[in-house]
Amino acid sequence: MKRRKEFITISVIILTEVLGWSLILPFLPYYALEFGASPLVVGLLISTFSIFQFISAPIIGKLSDRYGRKPLLIISQFSTFLGFMILGFANSLFMIFLSRIIDGLLGSNMTLGNAYITDITKGKERTRAFGYIGAIFGIGVFIGPAIGGFLALVSYALPSFLAAGMSLVTIVLIFFFLEETVKVEKKVKLKASDFFPMKDFVRGVKAKELRSIFLEFLIYLIGFTVVTSSLALYVDAQLGLGPEQVGLLFMIIGGVRVAFQMTLLPKLINRFDERPLIVAGMTLVGITMFGLYFVQSISMMYIGVAFFSVGAGIVRPMVVSVISKKSGEKSRGRVMGVTDSLGSIARIIAPMIGGYMIGSFYPGTLGIVAGVFIVFAIVLEIIDIIRCRRQEGEKCSTY
């Protein structure tokens, strides 16, 4: 990799960011339940962050194209820091909601991180880079939830403040060690359109070269997030487990993902194109989703999340790589913002679906609903592969 120093720096920043976020994963639903929230309200709480990120991600991404990645990363991280501090001091359901609103309002850290990686990589190198970033994400998910679940046994405030500390560390790393990759004009003026990016979002979604992969990714993410956002509620209702066990499950998910993405995924990338890898990854995730209906023990959950981790570890880096190849040099931040907005849409819809299913039906039906979404995404992907190969023949080896 030509810009190894920059890649290592952004990798450390992303790891620190993921560690902070993953610390609160195991206990946030239980925190809300303590203040009388229903499963549906818990779903709404988890959706709140994404509702505001849906609005902010394209704005932050577009502004970073014009004013640079570095200042926007600092602003974004400060928003995350403030959100975690409010969560640590929360003494009501309102404050928990407020903490997620503030974090979502400007906390588009992954949008900016992905845009930065596209700035410093090209071609297969970029695909491998996103694979490694996926592994780094997995390391954070491996360590963070286990620590957060354990600390939550003492106090819910403790992991919240630790997450805030992680955000402060990230701000320091960005300020002192991250080099700017965007050439900023000496005189730049803010425009009203910078803060109302709906036209950019619609234009990105309608782009002929991107709309099919955007649609497939959105449907996949809805199915994926139906389960991941409601995992704590699911294991509580289905198996009677608490935050420490949820932390262990996320630890397994992260550990398997790291091992896979650091060892086997680079070899698969060298041998296969993105399209068959996306189908294979979605298939593994879909099988796991349907299997949730039949889970009756924690050992079955361990096996299921291992297969789930491998599938998820394939899909996201391949899709992000595909999207990045279709984005122009001057619009990478905007396109990555649109990509993250799709994730936000999924995280707005899916937690409420998950909360409703668990609160109203047998918990295992959560997996059936999620699996149907995944199957739909697979079918659309296969149809698109067939259509592309009929039109373009051998040229249709990738997006």
C-alpha positions as CSV (number, residue, x, y, z in Angstrom):
1,M,0.0,0.0,0.0
2,K,1.5,3.3,-1.1
3,R,0.1,5.5,1.7
4,R,0.6,3.0,4.5
5,K,1.2,5.6,7.2
6,E,-2.2,7.3,6.5
7,F,-4.0,4.0,6.3
8,I,-2.6,2.9,9.7
9,T,-3.6,6.3,11.2
10,I,-7.1,6.2,10.0
11,S,-7.3,2.5,11.0
12,V,-6.4,3.4,14.6
13,I,-8.9,6.2,14.6
14,I,-11.7,3.9,13.3
15,L,-10.8,1.3,15.9
16,T,-11.0,3.8,18.7
17,E,-14.3,5.0,17.4
18,V,-15.8,1.5,17.1
19,L,-14.5,0.7,20.6
20,G,-16.4,3.7,22.0
21,W,-19.6,2.8,20.2
22,S,-19.5,-0.9,20.9
23,L,-19.1,-0.3,24.7
24,I,-22.8,0.7,24.9
25,L,-24.2,-2.0,22.7
26,P,-24.9,-4.7,25.3
27,F,-26.7,-2.5,27.9
28,L,-28.5,0.3,26.1
29,P,-31.8,-1.7,25.7
30,Y,-31.6,-2.7,29.4
31,Y,-30.9,0.9,30.4
32,A,-34.1,2.0,28.6
33,L,-36.1,-0.9,30.1
34,E,-35.1,0.3,33.6
35,F,-37.0,3.6,32.9
36,G,-40.1,1.7,31.8
37,A,-39.6,1.5,28.1
38,S,-41.5,-1.2,26.1
39,P,-39.8,-3.3,23.5
40,L,-41.3,-1.0,20.8
41,V,-39.9,2.1,22.6
42,V,-36.5,0.4,22.8
43,G,-36.7,-0.1,19.1
44,L,-37.6,3.6,18.7
45,L,-34.6,4.6,20.9
46,I,-32.2,2.6,18.7
47,S,-33.8,4.2,15.6
48,T,-33.4,7.7,17.0
49,F,-29.6,7.8,16.4
50,S,-30.1,6.7,12.8
51,I,-33.0,9.1,12.1
52,F,-30.6,12.0,12.8
53,Q,-27.7,10.4,11.1
54,F,-29.8,9.9,8.0
55,I,-30.2,13.7,7.9
56,S,-26.6,14.5,8.8
57,A,-24.5,11.9,7.0
58,P,-24.9,13.4,3.5
59,I,-24.3,16.9,4.9
60,I,-21.1,15.8,6.7
61,G,-19.9,13.9,3.7
62,K,-20.6,16.7,1.2
63,L,-19.0,19.3,3.5
64,S,-15.9,17.1,3.8
65,D,-15.6,17.2,0.0
66,R,-15.4,20.9,0.1
67,Y,-13.7,21.8,3.4
68,G,-11.6,18.7,4.1
69,R,-12.0,15.4,6.0
70,K,-10.0,16.4,9.1
71,P,-12.1,19.3,10.5
72,L,-15.3,17.4,9.8
73,L,-13.9,14.3,11.6
74,I,-13.1,16.5,14.7
75,I,-16.6,18.0,14.7
76,S,-18.2,14.6,14.3
77,Q,-16.2,13.0,17.1
78,F,-17.0,15.9,19.5
79,S,-20.7,15.2,18.8
80,T,-20.1,11.6,19.7
81,F,-18.2,12.5,22.9
82,L,-21.0,14.8,24.0
83,G,-23.7,12.2,23.4
84,F,-21.8,9.6,25.5
85,M,-21.3,12.1,28.4
86,I,-25.1,12.8,28.4
87,L,-25.7,9.0,28.4
88,G,-23.4,8.6,31.4
89,F,-25.4,11.2,33.4
90,A,-28.8,10.1,32.2
91,N,-31.5,9.8,34.9
92,S,-34.5,9.6,32.7
93,L,-35.6,8.0,29.4
94,F,-35.6,11.5,27.9
95,M,-31.9,11.9,28.6
96,I,-31.1,8.6,27.0
97,F,-33.0,9.7,23.9
98,L,-31.2,13.1,23.9
99,S,-27.8,11.3,24.0
100,R,-28.6,9.3,20.9
101,I,-30.0,12.4,19.1
102,I,-26.8,14.4,19.7
103,D,-24.6,11.6,18.7
104,G,-26.6,11.0,15.5
105,L,-26.8,14.8,14.7
106,L,-23.1,15.1,13.7
107,G,-21.6,11.7,14.4
108,S,-21.0,10.5,10.8
109,N,-17.6,9.1,11.7
110,M,-17.7,6.1,9.4
111,T,-18.9,8.1,6.5
112,L,-15.8,10.3,6.8
113,G,-13.5,7.3,7.5
114,N,-14.7,5.5,4.3
115,A,-14.3,8.7,2.3
116,Y,-10.7,9.1,3.6
117,I,-9.9,5.5,2.6
118,T,-11.2,6.0,-0.9
119,D,-8.9,9.1,-1.1
120,I,-5.8,7.1,-0.5
121,T,-6.5,3.8,-2.3
122,K,-7.4,2.5,-5.7
123,G,-8.6,-0.7,-7.4
124,K,-8.0,-4.0,-5.7
125,E,-6.0,-2.2,-3.1
126,R,-9.1,-0.3,-2.1
127,T,-11.1,-3.6,-1.9
128,R,-8.5,-5.1,0.3
129,A,-8.4,-1.9,2.4
130,F,-12.1,-2.1,3.1
131,G,-11.7,-5.7,4.0
132,Y,-9.0,-4.8,6.6
133,I,-11.2,-2.0,7.9
134,G,-13.9,-4.5,8.3
135,A,-11.5,-6.6,10.4
136,I,-10.6,-3.6,12.5
137,F,-14.4,-2.9,13.0
138,G,-14.6,-6.6,14.1
139,I,-11.7,-6.0,16.6
140,G,-13.7,-3.2,18.1
141,V,-16.9,-5.3,18.3
142,F,-14.8,-8.1,19.8
143,I,-13.4,-6.1,22.6
144,G,-16.0,-3.3,23.3
145,P,-19.2,-5.2,24.0
146,A,-17.4,-7.6,26.4
147,I,-16.0,-4.7,28.4
148,G,-19.3,-2.8,28.2
149,G,-21.3,-5.8,29.3
150,F,-19.0,-6.4,32.3
151,L,-18.9,-2.8,33.4
152,A,-22.7,-2.6,33.1
153,L,-22.9,-5.0,35.9
154,V,-21.4,-2.3,38.1
155,S,-23.1,0.8,36.6
156,Y,-24.5,1.8,33.2
157,A,-22.7,5.1,33.6
158,L,-19.3,3.5,33.7
159,P,-19.1,2.2,30.1
160,S,-20.8,5.4,28.9
161,F,-18.0,7.5,30.3
162,L,-15.4,5.1,29.0
163,A,-16.9,5.4,25.6
164,A,-16.7,9.2,25.9
165,G,-13.0,8.9,26.8
166,M,-12.5,6.8,23.7
167,S,-14.0,9.6,21.6
168,L,-11.6,12.1,23.2
169,V,-8.7,9.9,22.3
170,T,-9.9,9.8,18.7
171,I,-10.1,13.6,18.6
172,V,-6.5,13.9,19.7
173,L,-5.4,11.3,17.1
174,I,-7.2,13.2,14.3
175,F,-5.8,16.6,15.3
176,F,-2.1,15.5,15.7
177,F,-1.6,12.5,13.4
178,L,-4.1,12.6,10.5
179,E,-3.1,14.3,7.3
180,E,-5.6,16.1,5.1
181,T,-6.4,14.4,1.7
182,V,-8.7,17.1,0.2
183,K,-7.3,20.2,-1.4
184,V,-9.3,23.0,0.1
185,E,-9.7,26.3,-1.8
186,K,-8.5,29.3,0.1
187,K,-11.9,31.0,-0.1
188,V,-14.8,28.7,0.5
189,K,-18.3,29.8,1.4
190,L,-21.1,27.9,3.0
191,K,-24.1,27.4,0.9
192,A,-27.7,26.8,2.0
193,S,-27.6,23.6,-0.2
194,D,-24.8,22.3,2.0
195,F,-27.3,21.8,4.8
196,F,-30.2,20.6,2.7
197,P,-28.7,17.7,0.8
198,M,-31.9,15.8,-0.1
199,K,-31.3,16.6,-3.8
200,D,-27.9,15.0,-3.5
201,F,-29.4,12.0,-1.8
202,V,-32.1,11.5,-4.5
203,R,-29.5,12.1,-7.3
204,G,-27.2,9.5,-5.7
205,V,-30.0,6.9,-5.3
206,K,-31.2,7.5,-8.9
207,A,-27.7,7.3,-10.5
208,K,-27.9,4.6,-13.1
209,E,-24.6,3.0,-12.2
210,L,-25.4,2.9,-8.4
211,R,-29.2,2.5,-8.0
212,S,-29.3,-1.3,-8.2
213,I,-26.5,-1.9,-5.7
214,F,-28.1,0.8,-3.4
215,L,-31.4,-1.0,-3.5
216,E,-30.0,-4.4,-2.8
217,F,-27.8,-3.0,0.0
218,L,-30.8,-1.2,1.6
219,I,-32.9,-4.4,1.7
220,Y,-30.0,-6.4,3.0
221,L,-29.3,-3.9,5.7
222,I,-33.0,-3.9,6.9
223,G,-32.9,-7.7,7.3
224,F,-29.5,-7.5,8.9
225,T,-30.5,-4.7,11.3
226,V,-33.8,-6.3,12.3
227,V,-31.7,-8.9,14.2
228,T,-28.6,-6.9,15.3
229,S,-30.5,-4.0,16.7
230,S,-32.8,-6.3,18.7
231,L,-30.3,-8.9,19.7
232,A,-30.4,-8.0,23.4
233,L,-34.2,-8.1,23.4
234,Y,-34.2,-11.4,21.5
235,V,-31.8,-13.3,23.8
236,D,-33.6,-11.9,26.8
237,A,-37.0,-13.1,25.6
238,Q,-35.9,-16.3,23.9
239,L,-33.2,-17.4,26.4
240,G,-33.4,-15.2,29.4
241,L,-29.9,-13.8,29.1
242,G,-28.6,-10.4,30.4
243,P,-26.2,-7.7,29.2
244,E,-23.0,-9.7,30.1
245,Q,-24.1,-12.6,27.8
246,V,-25.1,-10.1,25.1
247,G,-21.6,-8.7,25.4
248,L,-20.1,-12.2,25.0
249,L,-22.2,-12.8,21.8
250,F,-21.0,-9.5,20.3
251,M,-17.4,-10.6,21.3
252,I,-17.8,-13.8,19.3
253,I,-19.2,-11.9,16.4
254,G,-16.3,-9.6,16.4
255,G,-13.7,-12.3,17.0
256,V,-14.8,-14.5,14.2
257,R,-15.1,-11.5,11.8
258,V,-11.6,-10.4,12.6
259,A,-10.1,-13.9,12.1
260,F,-12.0,-14.3,8.8
261,Q,-11.2,-10.9,7.4
262,M,-7.6,-10.9,8.3
263,T,-6.9,-14.4,6.9
264,L,-9.4,-15.8,4.4
265,L,-11.1,-12.7,2.9
266,P,-7.9,-11.3,1.2
267,K,-7.5,-14.6,-0.6
268,L,-11.1,-14.7,-1.7
269,I,-10.8,-11.1,-3.0
270,N,-7.8,-12.1,-5.1
271,R,-9.6,-15.1,-6.5
272,F,-13.2,-13.9,-7.0
273,D,-15.0,-10.7,-8.1
274,E,-17.2,-8.8,-5.7
275,R,-20.5,-10.0,-7.1
276,P,-20.3,-13.7,-6.3
277,L,-18.8,-12.8,-2.9
278,I,-21.7,-10.6,-2.1
279,V,-24.2,-13.4,-3.0
280,A,-22.2,-15.9,-0.8
281,G,-22.1,-13.5,2.1
282,M,-25.8,-12.7,2.0
283,T,-26.6,-16.4,1.8
284,L,-24.7,-17.2,5.0
285,V,-26.4,-14.3,6.8
286,G,-29.8,-15.4,5.5
287,I,-29.4,-19.0,6.7
288,T,-28.4,-17.7,10.1
289,M,-31.5,-15.5,10.3
290,F,-33.9,-18.3,9.6
291,G,-32.1,-20.5,12.1
292,L,-32.9,-18.0,14.9
293,Y,-36.4,-19.4,15.0
294,F,-35.1,-22.7,16.2
295,V,-32.6,-21.6,18.8
296,Q,-33.2,-23.1,22.3
297,S,-29.8,-22.8,23.9
298,I,-26.8,-20.4,24.2
299,S,-24.6,-22.9,22.5
300,M,-26.8,-22.8,19.4
301,M,-26.6,-19.0,19.5
302,Y,-22.8,-19.3,19.5
303,I,-22.8,-21.4,16.4
304,G,-25.3,-19.2,14.7
305,V,-23.4,-15.9,15.3
306,A,-20.2,-17.5,14.0
307,F,-21.7,-18.2,10.6
308,F,-23.4,-14.8,10.7
309,S,-20.0,-13.1,11.3
310,V,-18.4,-14.7,8.3
311,G,-21.3,-13.7,6.0
312,A,-21.5,-10.1,7.3
313,G,-17.7,-9.9,7.1
314,I,-17.9,-10.6,3.3
315,V,-20.9,-8.4,2.4
316,R,-20.2,-4.9,3.7
317,P,-16.6,-4.4,2.5
318,M,-17.5,-5.8,-0.9
319,V,-20.5,-3.5,-1.3
320,V,-18.6,-0.4,0.0
321,S,-15.8,-1.2,-2.5
322,V,-18.2,-1.5,-5.3
323,I,-19.9,1.8,-4.5
324,S,-16.5,3.6,-4.1
325,K,-15.4,2.5,-7.6
326,K,-18.5,4.2,-9.1
327,S,-18.0,7.5,-7.2
328,G,-16.1,10.3,-8.7
329,E,-13.0,11.8,-7.0
330,K,-14.8,15.0,-6.1
331,S,-18.0,13.3,-4.9
332,R,-16.6,10.5,-2.7
333,G,-17.7,12.1,0.5
334,R,-21.2,12.8,-0.8
335,V,-21.6,9.2,-2.2
336,M,-20.3,7.7,1.0
337,G,-22.8,9.9,2.8
338,V,-25.6,8.6,0.7
339,T,-24.4,5.0,1.4
340,D,-24.5,5.7,5.2
341,S,-27.9,7.3,4.8
342,L,-29.1,4.0,3.4
343,G,-27.8,2.3,6.5
344,S,-29.5,4.9,8.6
345,I,-32.8,4.2,6.8
346,A,-32.4,0.5,7.7
347,R,-31.6,1.4,11.3
348,I,-34.6,3.6,11.5
349,I,-37.1,1.0,10.2
350,A,-35.5,-2.3,11.5
351,P,-35.3,-1.7,15.3
352,M,-39.0,-0.8,15.4
353,I,-39.8,-3.9,13.4
354,G,-37.7,-6.0,15.8
355,G,-39.2,-4.4,18.9
356,Y,-42.7,-5.0,17.6
357,M,-42.1,-8.6,16.6
358,I,-40.5,-9.5,20.0
359,G,-43.2,-7.6,22.0
360,S,-46.1,-9.2,20.0
361,F,-45.0,-12.6,18.8
362,Y,-42.8,-15.6,19.5
363,P,-39.2,-14.1,19.6
364,G,-37.9,-16.4,17.0
365,T,-40.2,-14.9,14.3
366,L,-37.7,-12.1,14.3
367,G,-35.3,-14.3,12.4
368,I,-38.0,-15.3,9.8
369,V,-38.8,-11.6,9.0
370,A,-35.1,-10.8,8.7
371,G,-34.5,-13.8,6.6
372,V,-37.2,-12.8,4.1
373,F,-35.5,-9.5,3.6
374,I,-32.1,-11.2,3.0
375,V,-33.6,-13.6,0.4
376,F,-35.2,-10.6,-1.4
377,A,-31.8,-8.9,-1.6
378,I,-30.1,-12.1,-2.9
379,V,-32.8,-12.5,-5.6
380,L,-32.3,-8.9,-6.7
381,E,-28.5,-9.3,-6.8
382,I,-28.8,-12.5,-8.9
383,I,-31.2,-10.8,-11.3
384,D,-28.9,-7.9,-11.7
385,I,-25.9,-10.2,-12.4
386,I,-27.9,-12.0,-15.1
387,R,-29.0,-8.7,-16.7
388,C,-25.5,-7.3,-16.6
389,R,-23.9,-10.3,-18.2
390,R,-26.5,-10.4,-21.0
391,Q,-25.8,-6.8,-21.8
392,E,-22.1,-6.6,-21.2
393,G,-20.8,-10.2,-21.3
394,E,-17.3,-10.6,-19.9
395,K,-17.1,-6.9,-19.1
396,C,-19.6,-7.5,-16.3
397,S,-17.1,-9.1,-13.9
398,T,-17.7,-6.4,-11.3
399,Y,-19.9,-3.3,-10.9
